[in-house]
Amino acid sequence: MTSLRHARSIAVTEVRRSLRASRDSRRGLLVLLVVGAVVPLYGLGLGAGAYVLGEAVVESGGLPTTVFRSALASVALFVALMVAQRAIKTTGEPPAADGLLTTTDYGTVLAGVLGAEYVRVVGTMAVIGLGAAVGFALGTGSAPAGAVLLALFALLGAVGVLAGYLAGLLVRYVLGRSATVARHRGAIGLFGTLGAVAAYVLATSLPAAQRVLLRAAARSPFAWFADLVLLAVPAAPASPLRAAGAVASLLVALPALALATDRAARRVWYMDPVEVDHAFDPDETTLSDRLLTGTVPPAVRVVAQKSWRRARRAPFTVQFAAFPAFFLLLELQTIARTGQVPDRLPLLAGLAVATAAGAAFTLNPLGGEGDVLPAVLTARVSGRQFVAGLALAGALPGAVLAAVAVVGLGVVAGLDAIPLALALATALAVTLAAPLIASGWGVVFPKFETSEVRDREVVVPSGWAFGFYGLALLVAVAPALATQVPALRSFAGDALAVGPLSPGVGGLLLTTGLAALFGLVSFLYAAGRVGEYRFD
């Protein structure tokens, strides 16, 4: 039997814990400050837009009414997506599950968790919703319309929380019961995130897609809620039948979602998840053994293989390295608008891969080893061998991915042979040097403290290390960018021409030289620091 008093205590405790965790970390405090500054401004902007939309609905109806229906239909979907993402990563498992689920029934725990999630997600959006409701009330000249709209935001938020949490629990159930999915959950999550962002960029860039989504949202049952608001506006077109359907759908959806979420929580929280086998076979001959044995010193090869195995078993420890890929998704807007792949994209894709390859393993050489650092420092592996192994772990797969990305996109973009060769050579040179450059900044700004990633405590590189590493890479690749990207080529002109060589070749040579210089200095410094490192 669910105890509302205990559920309320769990919800309050969870909200307090979230606030405390945010206040006690610099990152969390920064997020709170940004949210506190941005959300009110966003609420004012949305309020102004709602004011204009309200005036248009009263004066003309038609398209403004369709836009209002679509916007209101998207509220529950937006909240559901936010809650589903959080449920998959963290909130899908109750805090201190062993204690809570053995001292009280799971229904009480579920009610507390959902209550805390409602306060966190919907409470954060309260200022935005209030701004939209006030703006719409002023634009339509109807205070009841604003009050109904604000109440609908609260109810649709509840629908979104239940639907999103249910979706997150279903994903967790698949992750817990399928060994294949559990083994590749990191890659699935990464490509799923990139795919979702890509879909959003394309949907907001293609006018045809926008029209389709607008019509679909306006015709969905969620659009009926707009009639509840429009009934309070005398001059607005509204259907009492659709408004009644909206009320009926709420009366059905809320208990149905609550019941489904209750059943899903019982299945997920009490299930026995599959165990992914990570057994190590010392006699197994891997592809890296066949490629590297005899060409790479054994100590360097073992360090690289250790890094690959760790990344394969726990992909979330290196997922931060995929951050540059999100910048490439912005190019989808250009592709969607023009229908062509821009000729700058092959080079930018190769450099993004190079940046990720450098950050994956060498951006925190000391802190990344965690509890096994003493064993690493006392093993028969020199500082140079250790850093070289980490660099090899990023450079080898990075070079392959960079070549595939540059050549593939270059062919699609229709690049000529010379520009394609220059882009490929630049990407490969930077990919080989990036891990070495990252190693130096990684030992200058080491990070040993753990951070919470997907409900697990892991050590990720310092933001300072990532920032200075990115700045050093930018300086190194600036000549190549200035001579190979058409939008920048006019500024560089022939300044980087070397004798009879073209500016593109000159930029490539200068970038290669800078990358090699930065990489050598960073490698020697990092190897010396690792070899001489001692615990206090």
N, C-alpha and C positions, 0 to 999 in steps of 0.2 A: 504493500500500500504506500503510495507516494505521500511523503510528508512535506507539505508546503513550507513549513518552518525550516526544516533541514535543507530543502532545496534553495530557499532564500539565503541561508547561511553559506552554502556552497557558492552560489552566484556572487554574493558580496565578497567572499574571500578571494574568488578568482579575479574579480575586477581589481581589488586592492593589490593582489599579487602582480597583475599586469602593470599597474601604475608604478608599483615599487620597482619592478624590474626595469621599467623605462627610465625612472629617475636615477637609478643606481649605475647606469652605464652611459658613457658619453654618446654612443650612437643612439640609444633610446631617448636620451634627453634632447638630442638634436632633432630626432623625429617628432617629439612632442612640440618643440618650438616651431618647427616647420608647419606641422598640422595646425597649431594655434594661430599662426600667421596667415596661412594660405586658405584654410577653410572659411573664415569670415569673409575674406575677399572674394572667394568663389561664391559664397552665399549671396553677396551683394551683386555680383555679376549675373548669377542665375535669377536673382530677384528682378533685375532690370529686364532680362530677357522675358521673364514671365509676365512682367507688366506690359511689354510690347505685344506679346502673344495674346494676353487677355483683351487688350484693345482691339486687336485684329479679329479675334473670335466674335466679339460683340458687333463689330462693324460689318464684317463680310462673311464669316463662317467659312465654308469650303475648305481650302487648303490649310488655313490656320487651325481649324478644328481637327483636321486629319493629323497635323503635326502634334497637337495637344494629346490626341488619343494615343499616338505612337510613343510620345515621351512618357506618358503615364504608364503605358504597357511595359516600358523598359525598366521601371523602378524595381519590380520584384526580380527580374532577370539579373540586373546589376548586383543586387544584394546577394542573390543566390550564387553567383559566380565568385564573389568575394568570400562568402562563407564556405563554399565548397573547397576553394583553394586552401583556406586555413584548416579546414577539417582534414584534408589529405595530409598536410604537413605537420600540424601540431594538435589542434583541438579535437580531432577525431578520437583521441584516447584521453580519458579523464585524468586529471592530475592526481598523483599518488593513488593510482588505480588499485594497487594491492590493498591499501588501507580502506579506501572508500567502498569498494565493491564487496568487501568482507564484513563491513560494519553496518551497511545500510543497503536497501534494495536499489537495483540499477535504475529504476524509474525515477527515484528521487535524485540520484546523481545526474541523470540525463536532464531532468528539469532544471537543475542548478547550472549545468554546463550550457544549456540552451539560453537560460536567462542571462548568464554572463556574456554569451556571444551576442545576444540581442542588444545589451547595453553597450558593448564595445563597438559593434558595427553600426547599428542604427543610431546610437547616441552620438557617434562621431559625425554622422550626416544630419543631425538634428538642426544645426544652424543653417545648413544648405536647404533643408526642407522648409524651415521657417521662412527663409528669404524668398523661396519660390511661392509659398502660400501667400505671403503678404503682398508680393509683387502682383500675383494673379488677382488677388482681391482688389487691389487698387486699380489694376487695368480694366477689370470688368465692372468696377463700381459695386461689387457685392461682397460684403463681409462674410455672409454665410458660405459663399463659394470658397473663400480662403480657409474657413474653418473645416469644411468638408474635405478639402484637398489635404490639409494637414493631418486629419484623422486617417485618410486613405494612405498617406505615406507610412503612418505607424502600422496599419494593418497589412499593407503590401510588404513592409519590412519584415513582419512576422512570417508571412508566406515565404518570402525569400530566404529567411534564416532556416526555416524548417526544410524547404526544398534543397537548399545548398548543403545543409548538414547531412541530409539523407543521401545526396549524391556523393559527398565525401566519404560517408560510411561504406557505401557500395564499392567505391574504388579501393578503400582499405581492405574490404573483404576479398576482393580479387587479388590484391597484393599479398594478403595473408594466406590464401589458399592455393595460389598458382606458383609453383617453384620457378617456372620460366619467367613469369612477370616479375617476381621478387628478385630474381638474379639480375634482371636488366632494368630494374626500376629507375636507376639514375638516368640512363639513356632515354628511357621512355618519358620520364619527367622533363628532361631537357628539351627533347624534340617536341613534346606536347606544349611546353611553354612557348618555344619559338614559333610553333605552328599557330597557337592562339594569338600571339602578337601579330604574326603575318596576316592572319585572317582579319584581325581588327584593322590593320593598316589598309589592306585591300578594300575592305567594306567601307571605310571612310574616305577612300580615294577614288573609287569608281562610281560615277554618277548613276550608272545603271544598277549597281548593287545597292546604292542608297535608296533608289526608288523602289526596288523590290522589297528591301527590308522595311521601308516606310509603309508600303501597302500591307505587307504581311502583319506588321505590328498593329496597324489600324484595324485590321479585320479579325484579330485574335480576340478571344474572350476577355483578355486583360484590358482591352480598349473599352469594354463596357463600363469600366469604373469611371471613365470620363463623363458618362451621362449622369452619374450621381452628382458630380460637381456642376455640370452644365444645367441641371434642374434648378440650381440655386441662382442661375443667371437668367433674368427674365427675357433678354433679347437673344439668347443663344439657342441654337438648335439642339434639342435633347430628346431622347427616346425613353419614356418611362418603362417600356418593356425591357430594353437593354439594361437600364438601371436596376430593375428587379432581378434580372439575370445575374448582374454583378453581385448583388447581395446574396443570392442563392449560391453562387459559386464560392463565395467566401465561407458560407455556412457549411459547405461540403468539403472544400479544400483544406481548411484548417484542421478539422478533426481527422481527415483522411491522411494528411501528411504527418500529423502527430502520431497516429497509430503506426504508420509505416516506419517512421523514424524510431519509434519504440522497439519494434520488432528487429529492425536492422541493428540498433545498438546492442540488443541482447545477443545477437549472433556474432557481432564483431568483437565485443568486449570479452566474451567468454570463449572465443574460438581458440584452438590450438594451432598457431601459425606454422607453416612449413619451415623447415630449416634448410637454408641453402648450403650445400656442401662446398667448403673451401679447402678440402684436404690437399696437402702438398705432396706431390710425388717426385722425389729426388731423381728418379731414373727417367722421368719424362723428358723427351727432347722437343722443345718448343720451336716455333718459327724463329724467334729471336736467337735461340741457340745456334740454329743452322746458319743464320745470317751473320752473327757477330763472332762466333767462335773462330779463333785464329786471326781475326782482323782487329779486335778490340781487346785490350787487356782484361783478364778475368775479373779483377776487382771492379773495373768500370762497368763491365757487362752485368755483374751481379747487382750493383747499385741500381742500374737502369731497370733491370727485371723486377727488382723489389718495388720500385716505384710504379711500374705498370700493374703488378699484381695488386698492390694496395688500391690503386685507382679503379681497377676492375671490381674489386670486392666492395669498395665503399666509394662510389662515384661522387657522392655529395661532397667529398673532401676536396675535389678539384673543379667543381662546377662553377666556381667564381671565375675561372679562366675563360668561360664562354661569354663573359660580359661584352667583349667587342662585337660579337655577332649581332647584338641588338641594334647597333648603329647601322649595320648593313640593311636591316629591315626597313629603314627609312627610305632606302633606294627603291623599295617596292612602290612607293608613291609615284616616283618618276616613271617606273615601268608601266604602272597602271594608267598614268596620264598620257604617256606618249606611245605605249605599245611596243617600245624598243628597250633593249638592255643598254644603258649608257656605257660608252667606251672607257669610262674611268672605273667602272665596277670591278673588272678583273684584277686590277692592281690593288684596289681598296680591299677586296676580299682576301687576296694573298697576304696583305699586311695585317688584316684582322686575325688571320690564322697564325701568323708569326707572333703577334702580340699574345695570343692565347697560349701558344707553345712555350713562350718564355715564362709566362706567369704560372703555368700549371704545377711545376715541380721545383723550380729554383728560386722562387720569390721569397722563400722562408726556409733556407737550408737547415738551420739549427732548430728552430721552433717546430718545423714540420715533422720532425722525428718523434716528438712527444715523449712518452715514457721510455722509449728505447734509445734515446740520445746517449745515455752513458755507455750502452753496448756499442753504439756506432763509434764513439770517440775512443774506445779502448780496443776496437777491432784492428786487424792488420790491414787497414785501408787508410792511405794518406789523404790529406786534405784535398790535394789535386785530384786524386782518383775519385773521391767522394763527389766533389762538385762536378767533375767531368761526367760521372755517371748520371747525376741528376739532369745535367744539360743534355746528355744524349737521350734521356727519357722523353724530353720535350721536343728536341730537334728532329729526331728520326720520324715519328709519326706526323709531326708538324710539316716537315718537308714534303711528305707524300700528299697530305691534305692540301697544302698550299699549291702544289703543282696541279692537282686535280681541279681545284677551284679556279685557278687562273686560266688554265687551258680550256676547261669547260665553258666558263663564262666568256672567255675571249672568242671562242668559236661562235657562240650564240650571238655575241655582240658584233661579230663580223670584223674583228680587228685584223689588220694586215700582219704579215709575218714579223716585220721588224718591231712594231709596237708590242706585239704579243711576246716576242722573245725578250724585250726589255722588261716588261712587267714580270715575266716568269723569273728572269735572272734576279731582279730586285727582290721579289718575294722570297726566293730561295736563300739569297744572301742574308736577308734580315732574319729569316727563320733560323738559320744556323747560328747567328750571333745573338738573337734575343735571349735565349736561356742564359748565356754567359753574362749579358748585361744585367739581367734580373738578379743573378746570384750576388753581385756586389751590393746592390741596394737591399737585398734580402738580409745580408749580415750587418749592414749599417742600421737597419730598422728591423731587428728581429722581433718576433711576437711569440711568446710562450703561453699567454693566457688563452683559455678556450672560449669559443663562442658557440651559441646554440644554432645549429643548422638542422632543420627538419627534426626537431625534438632530440637532437643528439649533440653532445658536447665535442666539438672538434676545434683544432687550431687552424685558423686561416691567416693569410699574410696580413701584415699591417697596411692600413690605408696609405700611410706615408710612403711605404716601400712601393706600392702600386703606383702612386702619383709620380714619384721621381723616376721610376722605371718607365712610365709612359712618356714623361717629358724627355728623357734621354733618347728613347726610340723616335720621338717626334723630331728631335734635332737631327738624328742620323738619317731619317727618311726624307727630310725636307728637300734636299736637292733632287731626289728622284720624283717626288711629288710635283715640284716646281717645273720639271721638264717633261713629265709624262702625262699629267692631268691637263686636258685642254683648257680648262677654265683658269689654270694657273700659269700655263705656258707663256701667255702674252706678257706676264710680269717678268719672267726670267729671261725671255728673249734668247739671245745668243751668249749670255754672260757665262754660261757653263760649258761652252764649246771648248774642246781640247784639240787644238791643231785642226786636222781635217775631220775629226770626229764630230758627230752631231751633238747638240745640247743634251739629247736623251741619253746618249752613251756617256757623256761627261757627268750627268747627274747620277747615273748608275755607278760610275767609278767612284765618285765622291761619297755617295751613300755607302758603298761597300767598304771604302776606306774608313769612314767614320764608325760604321758598325763594328768593323774588325778592331779598331783602336779601343772603342768603348768596351767591347767584349773582352779583349785581352787584359785591360787594366782591371775590369771588374772580376774576371776569373782569378787573376793572381791575388787580388786583395781578398776575395772570398775564400780561396784555398788556404791562404795564410791564416785567416781568422779561424776557420774550421780546424786546421791542424794545431793551432795554439790555444784553442778554446779550453777553458777550465771552469769548473763550477766554483762558485764562491763558498 
